[in-house]
C-alpha cells in the first residue's frame, strides 16, 4: 500500500545569519532539520502535558503499588 508524504507548507523563519550561512556551506537541509526539531518539540510538549494532565492518576497508582505491591507479582518470572 502506497502512502502519500504529508503535505508541506512554506513558512518564513528568522534565523541567525552566521548559522544559516554555515548550514548552507555544509549542505545541511535546513527544512528537514527544522521539521525534525519541531516534531521533537511537539512530541516533548505533548508528553509533558499528558504527564501533567494525568499526574494525579499516576501518583495514585504509585501509592497503590507502594502500599500493595504489583498486581500479579507472584506470577513474574524475573
C-alpha positions, 0 to 999 in steps of 0.5 A: 500500500502506497502512502502519500508524504504529508503535505508541506507548507512554506513558512518564513523563519528568522534565523541567525545569519552566521548559522544559516550561512554555515548550514548552507556551506555544509549542505545541511537541509535546513527544512528537514532539520527544522521539521525534525526539531519541531516534531521533537518539540511537539512530541516533548510538549505533548508528553509533558502535558499528558504527564501533567494532565494525568499526574494525579492518576499516576501518583495514585497508582504509585501509592497503590503499588507502594502500599500493595505491591504489583498486581500479579507479582507472584506470577513474574518470572524475573 
